[in-house]
Amino acid sequence: MRYEMMRPDDIRDAIARGLPAVLAVGVMEYHGEHLPVGMDLLAVTRALDRLAAERAIVLLPPFAWGAASHAVAAPEGCGTVHVDAGALVAVFQAIFAGLLRTGFRNLHAIIHHQTENFAQGMPTDLALRLAARQATFAQLERTRGEGWWGGAAMAGYYDDHAQGANPFNWIAVHPLMDAGVTARYPFDHAGPGETGLMLALAPETVAMDRLDAAAPWYVAGAGAATPAAGEAGVALVLDRLRALLALPAPGGTDAPP
């Protein structure tokens, strides 16, 4: 279900069922001459489109304007658009705050950009994570008042926390590919891994004839990418997303009709 196409009764039903609401986050960044600048976003949105075709999830409108950086190439003529992470925090916090006030408590942001060291963090995902925490604190203080954690009603906080009743789980930020996936499928920038993903997920955006011997080092091997190899990577990603979002098997109670 696409959020922008849902009526209020659909939204209330999704909240009551605890369906995951998923925000795809990407950047506009140069990925060689053969791939689109929106590769990082397309990898997430197209994978989520496949997931939504088999499971009941809420697809939030994607966010394309992350902190790309100019580490790969200068933007002139290459298409990279960098938005500073400081500006992103405020935008993400406003988005998350609005979704929390609407009633969602199973929110997920998924990103595929500079996530090879996700535990350490990079500007876009760090902006997402800070914004999620700030929005959650604001929602708790708005609804429970200042001192909400220190009140007698929270005496069982640590026990409840151990059982999973944790408001700081209302919003989670994830890389599209974790270590389990990258151990079995290449994580790169415009190389065989990302080229394969695009050949599988968005083949209309790929121009393999634009590859040449003068391509940057990070594109090396891209010519060997195939749709079949990309599909293998997509399968790993989808398995991860199903587990990550705790979705039932196809045909379960949350499967779309």
VENDAMO-V534457 format. One record per helix or strand of 2 or more residues. SS is the DSSP state (~ for helix, > for strand). FROM is the first residue (numbers start at 1). LEN is the number of residues. If there is no record, write none. Layout:
BEGIN
ss->SS from->FROM len->LEN
ss->SS from->FROM len->LEN
END
This chain:
BEGIN
ss->~ from->3 len->3
ss->~ from->8 len->10
ss->> from->21 len->5
ss->~ from->39 len->16
ss->> from->58 len->2
ss->~ from->85 len->18
ss->> from->107 len->5
ss->~ from->123 len->22
ss->~ from->152 len->3
ss->~ from->157 len->6
ss->~ from->167 len->3
ss->> from->171 len->5
ss->~ from->179 len->4
ss->~ from->192 len->10
ss->~ from->203 len->3
ss->~ from->208 len->3
ss->~ from->217 len->3
ss->~ from->222 len->3
ss->~ from->227 len->18
END
